[in-house]
Amino acid sequence: MISEKFDRLYQSIIDQGQLLVMFSGGVDSSLLAKLASDALGENAKAVTIDSQVVPKSELLKAKEIASQIGVNHQVIEIDELVEEYMQENTSRRCYLCRKNRDGIVKDRAGADFSRIADGLNFTEQDDFRPGMKAATEDGIWHPFIKFKVTKEEIRDWSRELKLSTWDKPATTCLASRFPYGFGLTARRLRKVEQSERFLTSLGLELVRVRHFPKKLALVEVGDPLTAMEFHEKISNELKSYGFDFVSLDLEGYHPGKMNRSR
């Protein structure tokens, strides 16, 4: 049920007068874009980054969801692989990436907006989030954090508002599939994207393919036992994409797993 907290959040968005939403098409940013669009009309805008580390399927979904919401939507294409922080892939990657993206959004889309917001939620504060630190430094507004809105509440409110994203699985950029210190290249990113798309086509859920050195793919899914039923098919297909070794993570899907080695 829509709550008093929701009403206070919505009124705060109205009070902004205008709002630019950093929009990935995920459950969090979709709810924020919906609220901004309903509250502010033409004074709301959603902006999406198109980069090599964003799966193309997610970009298409973002465009579709923005259309469903009816919010003004801008896509900004950038080449992040030229950046040193991507090539070196240190534990500061997310921090530097967010700094870069914030600057690009401000320069290319935010000139006419007094306020830029993102969908970071209160639950996410429990994890290692260098990107959150960078965004806060850059003056990006986090309304879900300000009003202590949890991931569960965002899903509940999205369902009540009939947003198609209410049960959308969590997604992260493809860079999160690589251990720190293992540089990102277009070829490596493409292998991961192809592999995850194939695993999803098998009906597997909560899919991640972690790319390690020596062309090792570590397959991480919500239900490892189900993945075992396809072990030969998965091994053969991922090797056809350029991996030499294909392993299954028996622990299953856990968000932020790569942060253990930072």
SEGUBA-485553 format. One record per residue (C-alpha): x, y, z; residue number from 1. Coordinates in pm, 1 decimal, padded with zeros to 6 digits, always signed. Layout:
<atoms>
+----------+----------+----------+-----+
:       xx :       yy :       zz :   k :
+----------+----------+----------+-----+
:        X :        Y :        Z : NUM :
...
+----------+----------+----------+-----+
</atoms>
This chain:
<atoms>
+----------+----------+----------+-----+
:       xx :       yy :       zz :   k :
+----------+----------+----------+-----+
: +00000.0 : +00000.0 : +00000.0 :   1 :
: +00123.5 : +00349.5 : -00087.6 :   2 :
: +00243.4 : +00501.8 : +00238.3 :   3 :
: +00305.3 : +00833.1 : +00407.2 :   4 :
: +00671.6 : +00789.0 : +00317.6 :   5 :
: +00572.2 : +00767.7 : -00047.4 :   6 :
: +00369.5 : +01088.3 : -00018.2 :   7 :
: +00663.9 : +01273.7 : +00135.7 :   8 :
: +00894.3 : +01148.0 : -00139.1 :   9 :
: +00651.6 : +01248.5 : -00410.9 :  10 :
: +00605.9 : +01596.2 : -00263.5 :  11 :
: +00982.4 : +01638.7 : -00246.6 :  12 :
: +01005.8 : +01561.2 : -00619.4 :  13 :
: +00734.9 : +01819.9 : -00688.7 :  14 :
: +00930.7 : +02072.5 : -00483.2 :  15 :
: +01233.2 : +02034.3 : -00713.1 :  16 :
: +01044.2 : +02205.5 : -00996.4 :  17 :
: +01243.5 : +02009.7 : -01253.5 :  18 :
: +01440.4 : +01687.4 : -01239.3 :  19 :
: +01685.4 : +01497.8 : -01458.9 :  20 :
: +01691.1 : +01126.3 : -01372.9 :  21 :
: +01994.3 : +00908.7 : -01443.6 :  22 :
: +01803.7 : +00619.2 : -01591.7 :  23 :
: +01922.0 : +00261.8 : -01651.3 :  24 :
: +01579.6 : +00104.7 : -01693.1 :  25 :
: +01621.5 : -00097.2 : -01373.4 :  26 :
: +01356.0 : -00121.1 : -01105.3 :  27 :
: +01491.0 : +00173.6 : -00902.4 :  28 :
: +01550.1 : +00433.0 : -01173.1 :  29 :
: +01227.6 : +00332.3 : -01349.4 :  30 :
: +01021.8 : +00410.9 : -01041.1 :  31 :
: +01202.2 : +00741.5 : -00995.9 :  32 :
: +01148.6 : +00833.8 : -01362.8 :  33 :
: +00779.9 : +00744.7 : -01330.8 :  34 :
: +00738.2 : +00960.5 : -01021.4 :  35 :
: +00927.7 : +01249.6 : -01178.4 :  36 :
: +00723.9 : +01228.8 : -01496.3 :  37 :
: +00393.2 : +01217.7 : -01306.6 :  38 :
: +00493.5 : +01498.9 : -01071.9 :  39 :
: +00670.2 : +01733.2 : -01312.4 :  40 :
: +00553.5 : +01647.6 : -01664.0 :  41 :
: +00774.3 : +01813.4 : -01926.2 :  42 :
: +01005.4 : +01935.9 : -01650.4 :  43 :
: +01122.5 : +01576.7 : -01598.4 :  44 :
: +01373.9 : +01398.1 : -01816.0 :  45 :
: +01549.8 : +01062.3 : -01811.4 :  46 :
: +01900.6 : +01013.8 : -01948.4 :  47 :
: +02064.7 : +00678.4 : -02024.1 :  48 :
: +02432.9 : +00608.0 : -02088.8 :  49 :
: +02510.5 : +00382.7 : -02386.5 :  50 :
: +02854.2 : +00230.8 : -02327.8 :  51 :
: +03040.3 : -00090.3 : -02408.0 :  52 :
: +02986.6 : -00203.6 : -02048.6 :  53 :
: +02607.1 : -00178.5 : -02082.0 :  54 :
: +02444.3 : -00488.9 : -02234.6 :  55 :
: +02260.6 : -00394.0 : -02553.4 :  56 :
: +01954.6 : -00577.1 : -02427.1 :  57 :
: +01944.5 : -00343.4 : -02126.4 :  58 :
: +01968.3 : -00035.9 : -02347.3 :  59 :
: +01673.7 : -00157.6 : -02555.3 :  60 :
: +01474.1 : -00226.5 : -02238.6 :  61 :
: +01551.8 : +00122.1 : -02106.1 :  62 :
: +01417.6 : +00278.4 : -02424.8 :  63 :
: +01104.7 : +00064.8 : -02407.0 :  64 :
: +01039.5 : +00141.0 : -02040.1 :  65 :
: +01091.8 : +00514.7 : -02090.0 :  66 :
: +00835.3 : +00500.5 : -02368.7 :  67 :
: +00590.3 : +00315.8 : -02143.5 :  68 :
: +00636.8 : +00575.8 : -01870.4 :  69 :
: +00602.3 : +00859.4 : -02118.1 :  70 :
: +00905.3 : +01048.7 : -01989.9 :  71 :
: +01130.6 : +01254.8 : -02214.9 :  72 :
: +01430.5 : +01029.4 : -02274.4 :  73 :
: +01783.0 : +01099.4 : -02397.9 :  74 :
: +02051.4 : +00840.1 : -02474.0 :  75 :
: +02415.2 : +00948.3 : -02456.0 :  76 :
: +02669.3 : +00725.4 : -02629.8 :  77 :
: +03020.3 : +00721.7 : -02484.3 :  78 :
: +03340.6 : +00521.3 : -02531.2 :  79 :
: +03455.3 : +00425.1 : -02183.2 :  80 :
: +03717.5 : +00172.0 : -02290.5 :  81 :
: +03958.2 : +00453.1 : -02379.6 :  82 :
: +03966.9 : +00548.7 : -02012.3 :  83 :
: +04266.7 : +00435.7 : -01807.8 :  84 :
: +04048.0 : +00325.3 : -01516.2 :  85 :
: +03876.5 : +00074.7 : -01746.5 :  86 :
: +04199.9 : -00053.4 : -01896.2 :  87 :
: +04359.9 : -00102.3 : -01553.5 :  88 :
: +04036.1 : -00200.9 : -01375.7 :  89 :
: +04145.1 : -00112.4 : -01024.8 :  90 :
: +03915.9 : -00112.1 : -00720.2 :  91 :
: +03859.3 : +00260.0 : -00791.5 :  92 :
: +03696.1 : +00181.4 : -01126.2 :  93 :
: +03337.7 : +00238.9 : -01010.2 :  94 :
: +03430.9 : +00563.3 : -00837.6 :  95 :
: +03612.1 : +00702.8 : -01142.8 :  96 :
: +03347.9 : +00572.2 : -01381.1 :  97 :
: +03071.6 : +00747.7 : -01190.8 :  98 :
: +03273.0 : +01069.8 : -01178.6 :  99 :
: +03312.9 : +01055.0 : -01556.2 : 100 :
: +02947.8 : +00978.3 : -01618.4 : 101 :
: +02823.5 : +01250.5 : -01385.7 : 102 :
: +03035.4 : +01504.2 : -01571.6 : 103 :
: +02911.5 : +01386.4 : -01910.8 : 104 :
: +02546.6 : +01395.0 : -01803.6 : 105 :
: +02584.1 : +01744.3 : -01662.3 : 106 :
: +02755.8 : +01869.6 : -01978.2 : 107 :
: +02533.8 : +01703.3 : -02239.2 : 108 :
: +02194.0 : +01683.3 : -02074.0 : 109 :
: +02184.7 : +01871.1 : -01746.9 : 110 :
: +02238.8 : +02231.2 : -01851.3 : 111 :
: +01867.6 : +02315.2 : -01823.4 : 112 :
: +01809.3 : +02118.9 : -01503.1 : 113 :
: +01875.2 : +02249.2 : -01155.3 : 114 :
: +01862.4 : +01901.3 : -01005.0 : 115 :
: +01998.8 : +01562.4 : -01115.4 : 116 :
: +01890.9 : +01246.1 : -00931.8 : 117 :
: +01960.2 : +00874.1 : -00938.3 : 118 :
: +01779.4 : +00566.7 : -00812.4 : 119 :
: +02026.3 : +00452.2 : -00547.0 : 120 :
: +01821.6 : +00310.3 : -00262.2 : 121 :
: +01858.3 : +00283.6 : +00114.1 : 122 :
: +01931.2 : -00090.2 : +00106.5 : 123 :
: +02238.0 : -00042.0 : -00113.8 : 124 :
: +02426.0 : +00141.1 : +00159.6 : 125 :
: +02515.1 : -00196.4 : +00311.9 : 126 :
: +02743.0 : -00287.6 : +00019.0 : 127 :
: +03073.7 : -00149.7 : -00111.3 : 128 :
: +02951.9 : +00140.0 : -00326.5 : 129 :
: +03232.4 : +00370.5 : -00441.9 : 130 :
: +03003.2 : +00499.9 : -00716.1 : 131 :
: +02762.9 : +00625.5 : -00451.2 : 132 :
: +03042.8 : +00821.0 : -00285.9 : 133 :
: +03138.2 : +00978.3 : -00619.5 : 134 :
: +02779.0 : +01071.8 : -00701.6 : 135 :
: +02726.0 : +01231.7 : -00362.5 : 136 :
: +03043.4 : +01435.8 : -00408.4 : 137 :
: +02911.1 : +01546.8 : -00747.5 : 138 :
: +02588.2 : +01676.0 : -00596.0 : 139 :
: +02363.0 : +01403.8 : -00736.4 : 140 :
: +02040.7 : +01374.4 : -00536.0 : 141 :
: +01951.1 : +01030.7 : -00394.8 : 142 :
: +01581.9 : +01068.2 : -00302.4 : 143 :
: +01535.0 : +00700.5 : -00210.8 : 144 :
: +01823.4 : +00725.1 : +00033.7 : 145 :
: +01704.1 : +01056.1 : +00174.5 : 146 :
: +01363.4 : +00907.5 : +00255.2 : 147 :
: +01505.3 : +00566.3 : +00355.7 : 148 :
: +01324.6 : +00379.5 : +00080.4 : 149 :
: +01432.3 : +00015.0 : +00064.4 : 150 :
: +01456.1 : -00213.1 : -00237.5 : 151 :
: +01150.7 : -00404.0 : -00115.7 : 152 :
: +00947.0 : -00083.5 : -00093.6 : 153 :
: +01054.9 : +00017.8 : -00441.6 : 154 :
: +00932.4 : -00314.6 : -00580.0 : 155 :
: +00604.6 : -00287.6 : -00386.2 : 156 :
: +00537.5 : +00067.3 : -00503.3 : 157 :
: +00633.9 : -00020.6 : -00860.7 : 158 :
: +00383.3 : -00306.5 : -00858.0 : 159 :
: +00107.5 : -00077.6 : -00724.9 : 160 :
: +00185.5 : +00173.8 : -00998.0 : 161 :
: +00174.2 : -00110.2 : -01255.9 : 162 :
: +00532.5 : -00063.3 : -01370.1 : 163 :
: +00655.2 : -00360.5 : -01572.8 : 164 :
: +00988.7 : -00340.4 : -01390.4 : 165 :
: +00851.2 : -00422.6 : -01044.7 : 166 :
: +00993.7 : -00778.1 : -01051.5 : 167 :
: +01287.5 : -00711.9 : -01285.0 : 168 :
: +01604.0 : -00887.5 : -01162.8 : 169 :
: +01889.2 : -00668.6 : -01046.9 : 170 :
: +02135.3 : -00581.2 : -01321.1 : 171 :
: +02482.9 : -00432.7 : -01312.1 : 172 :
: +02726.1 : -00320.4 : -01577.8 : 173 :
: +02939.5 : -00582.9 : -01750.0 : 174 :
: +03253.3 : -00445.4 : -01584.1 : 175 :
: +03136.9 : -00608.0 : -01260.5 : 176 :
: +03210.2 : -00950.0 : -01414.2 : 177 :
: +03587.2 : -00896.5 : -01402.7 : 178 :
: +03825.6 : -00925.8 : -01106.9 : 179 :
: +04010.1 : -00606.8 : -01018.8 : 180 :
: +04338.9 : -00579.5 : -01203.3 : 181 :
: +04213.2 : -00768.7 : -01508.6 : 182 :
: +04168.5 : -00503.5 : -01776.4 : 183 :
: +03853.3 : -00453.6 : -01979.9 : 184 :
: +03855.8 : -00487.1 : -02357.6 : 185 :
: +03578.0 : -00488.8 : -02615.4 : 186 :
: +03646.9 : -00855.1 : -02693.8 : 187 :
: +03624.8 : -00966.8 : -02329.6 : 188 :
: +03306.6 : -00769.9 : -02270.6 : 189 :
: +03149.1 : -00916.4 : -02582.5 : 190 :
: +03226.3 : -01272.2 : -02467.9 : 191 :
: +03056.9 : -01208.2 : -02134.0 : 192 :
: +02752.1 : -01049.3 : -02295.7 : 193 :
: +02712.5 : -01334.6 : -02546.4 : 194 :
: +02750.4 : -01594.0 : -02271.8 : 195 :
: +02493.8 : -01438.6 : -02041.6 : 196 :
: +02246.9 : -01400.6 : -02326.1 : 197 :
: +02287.5 : -01770.8 : -02407.3 : 198 :
: +02240.1 : -01879.6 : -02045.3 : 199 :
: +01926.3 : -01669.3 : -02019.8 : 200 :
: +01793.4 : -01833.8 : -02336.1 : 201 :
: +01812.2 : -02167.9 : -02151.2 : 202 :
: +01568.4 : -02035.7 : -01892.8 : 203 :
: +01832.6 : -01982.4 : -01624.2 : 204 :
: +01781.7 : -01687.2 : -01389.3 : 205 :
: +02010.8 : -01451.2 : -01198.4 : 206 :
: +02286.4 : -01510.3 : -01451.1 : 207 :
: +02642.3 : -01380.4 : -01427.4 : 208 :
: +02947.2 : -01495.5 : -01623.6 : 209 :
: +03263.5 : -01387.7 : -01445.0 : 210 :
: +03562.5 : -01351.4 : -01678.3 : 211 :
: +03896.1 : -01442.1 : -01520.5 : 212 :
: +04247.6 : -01454.0 : -01672.9 : 213 :
: +04351.6 : -01755.0 : -01882.7 : 214 :
: +04015.4 : -01730.0 : -02064.9 : 215 :
: +03829.2 : -01877.7 : -01769.9 : 216 :
: +03451.4 : -01831.4 : -01748.9 : 217 :
: +03296.5 : -01880.4 : -01404.8 : 218 :
: +02922.7 : -01930.2 : -01448.6 : 219 :
: +02710.7 : -01799.8 : -01162.2 : 220 :
: +02334.4 : -01858.6 : -01161.1 : 221 :
: +02052.5 : -01857.1 : -00909.5 : 222 :
: +02016.4 : -02235.0 : -00918.6 : 223 :
: +02346.4 : -02415.8 : -00988.0 : 224 :
: +02179.4 : -02757.7 : -00986.4 : 225 :
: +01957.3 : -02658.8 : -01278.0 : 226 :
: +02260.0 : -02527.1 : -01466.0 : 227 :
: +02426.0 : -02866.2 : -01425.1 : 228 :
: +02153.8 : -03018.6 : -01641.1 : 229 :
: +02290.9 : -02811.0 : -01929.6 : 230 :
: +02659.9 : -02848.5 : -01841.0 : 231 :
: +02775.3 : -02990.2 : -02175.0 : 232 :
: +02573.3 : -02745.8 : -02382.3 : 233 :
: +02694.1 : -02450.2 : -02171.9 : 234 :
: +03057.3 : -02559.7 : -02190.8 : 235 :
: +03051.7 : -02603.2 : -02567.4 : 236 :
: +02870.8 : -02276.3 : -02633.4 : 237 :
: +03091.7 : -02060.4 : -02412.1 : 238 :
: +03403.8 : -02213.9 : -02560.9 : 239 :
: +03274.6 : -02117.0 : -02904.4 : 240 :
: +03275.7 : -01754.5 : -02782.8 : 241 :
: +03647.0 : -01775.4 : -02698.5 : 242 :
: +03671.3 : -01917.1 : -02347.4 : 243 :
: +03914.4 : -02204.9 : -02290.5 : 244 :
: +03780.6 : -02307.9 : -01949.9 : 245 :
: +03420.5 : -02306.2 : -01826.2 : 246 :
: +03338.3 : -02366.2 : -01458.8 : 247 :
: +03022.1 : -02346.9 : -01248.1 : 248 :
: +03021.7 : -02150.5 : -00922.6 : 249 :
: +02858.1 : -02388.7 : -00674.1 : 250 :
: +02780.6 : -02100.7 : -00440.1 : 251 :
: +02532.9 : -01960.5 : -00689.4 : 252 :
: +02441.5 : -01598.5 : -00750.1 : 253 :
: +02549.9 : -01339.7 : -00495.3 : 254 :
: +02557.2 : -00967.7 : -00581.7 : 255 :
: +02885.2 : -00783.7 : -00532.7 : 256 :
: +03086.0 : -01103.4 : -00517.4 : 257 :
: +03385.5 : -00952.0 : -00697.7 : 258 :
: +03428.1 : -00700.6 : -00416.2 : 259 :
: +03568.4 : -00980.1 : -00199.6 : 260 :
: +03900.4 : -00948.6 : -00381.3 : 261 :
: +03929.1 : -00569.7 : -00384.9 : 262 :
+----------+----------+----------+-----+
</atoms>
